């Protein structure tokens, strides 16, 4: 989720973009470097998992995860 900060001389909040970089080494010895900047939103809640387990016992809990890029 994108962080928020106060605007200068204001009570309003503004989004602070995430930054990152992506490096691709190429077979010919050169490389490409991309500088990334963007905003993200809070993920939507899909489901809630509630499980009661006995203390001091091992319990496996399967958590289904969807691939958002497909």
C-alpha positions as CSV (number, residue, x, y, z in Angstrom):
1,X,0.0,0.0,0.0
2,X,1.3,3.5,-0.8
3,X,2.3,5.6,2.2
4,X,0.8,9.0,2.8
5,X,2.5,12.2,3.9
6,X,1.3,15.7,4.7
7,X,1.5,18.3,1.9
8,X,3.7,21.3,2.7
9,X,1.7,24.0,4.5
10,X,-1.5,21.9,4.5
11,X,-3.4,19.4,6.5
12,X,-4.2,17.3,3.4
13,X,-2.4,14.1,2.8
14,X,-0.8,13.0,-0.5
15,X,0.4,9.7,-1.8
16,X,4.1,8.9,-1.7
17,X,5.1,6.8,-4.7
18,X,7.1,3.6,-4.3
19,X,10.4,3.6,-6.2
20,X,12.5,0.7,-7.4
21,X,14.8,-0.4,-10.2
22,X,14.9,-3.3,-12.6
23,X,18.3,-4.5,-14.0
24,X,18.6,-6.7,-17.1
25,X,22.1,-8.0,-17.9
26,X,22.3,-8.8,-21.6
27,X,24.3,-11.6,-23.3
28,X,26.5,-9.2,-25.2
29,X,27.9,-7.8,-21.9
30,X,25.8,-4.6,-21.8
31,X,22.8,-4.0,-19.5
32,X,19.6,-2.1,-19.3
33,X,18.5,-0.4,-16.0
34,X,14.9,0.8,-15.6
35,X,14.0,3.2,-12.8
36,X,10.4,2.5,-11.6
37,X,8.0,4.7,-9.7
38,X,4.3,4.0,-9.0
39,X,1.4,4.0,-6.6
40,X,-0.4,1.0,-5.1
41,X,-3.8,0.6,-3.5
42,X,-4.7,-1.5,-0.5
43,X,-5.5,-5.1,-1.5
44,X,-9.1,-6.2,-1.4
45,X,-10.0,-8.8,1.3
46,X,-11.2,-11.9,-0.5
47,X,-11.8,-14.2,2.5
48,X,-11.2,-14.6,6.2
49,X,-9.7,-17.8,7.7
50,X,-10.6,-18.8,11.3
51,X,-9.1,-21.9,12.8
52,X,-9.0,-23.2,16.3
53,X,-6.1,-25.4,17.2
54,X,-5.0,-27.2,20.3
55,X,-2.0,-25.6,22.1
56,X,1.5,-27.2,21.6
57,X,0.3,-29.3,18.7
58,X,1.4,-28.9,15.1
59,X,-1.3,-27.9,12.6
60,X,-1.1,-27.4,8.9
61,X,-3.4,-24.7,7.5
62,X,-3.8,-24.4,3.7
63,X,-4.1,-20.8,2.5
64,X,-5.3,-20.5,-1.1
65,X,-3.4,-17.8,-3.0
66,X,-4.5,-16.5,-6.4
67,X,-2.0,-15.2,-9.0
68,X,-3.3,-11.7,-9.7
69,X,-1.3,-11.5,-13.0
70,X,-3.3,-14.3,-14.7
